[in-house]
């Protein structure tokens, strides 16, 4: 995730890494925050990074000082947190076989689960736009979930892809899916 002149990287067993990218030709590691699990996804909102920390759920890291990021809170969950997106006061977590999980993050020190929606297979990536979450769902492709009521998200439709959907990004009305052997879908 990029915010300002910093990139925030979920670096597996090494947790969150903060990289100064003000000079793209010479990026520099400026800070780290080890997480208890395997950091596999990150989203940034304001002064916080939200880390999908695999078996250790959602971790909230204060990044107000990029040189000294500090864990502020977290929430364990069943399944494995692979990806995370943030919109407003909510974090949306791609939670493996547990599907999409929604957390209220209005108090970043104490995120609380408020809802969830099963997906067809194994949620690994998520992006949110407006009232919809787009979930990369492994061999089930792309799943679209209505999150207009974050406490009761509902699946709208799915679109199979040729490979294994692992990640998703949104731009200009299109969803781009990292589809493993299927390439970009």
Secondary structure, DSSP 8 states (H G I E B T S, - for coil): -EETTEEEEE-BTT-EEEEE-SSGGG-EEEEEE--SS-B-EEEEETTEEEEE-BTT-EEEEE-SSGGG-EEEEEE--SS-B-EEEEETTEEEEE-BTT-EEEEE-SSGGG-EEEEEE--SS-B-EEEEETTEEEEE-BTT-EEEEE-SSGGG-EEEEEE--SS-B-EEEEETTEEEEE-GGG-B-
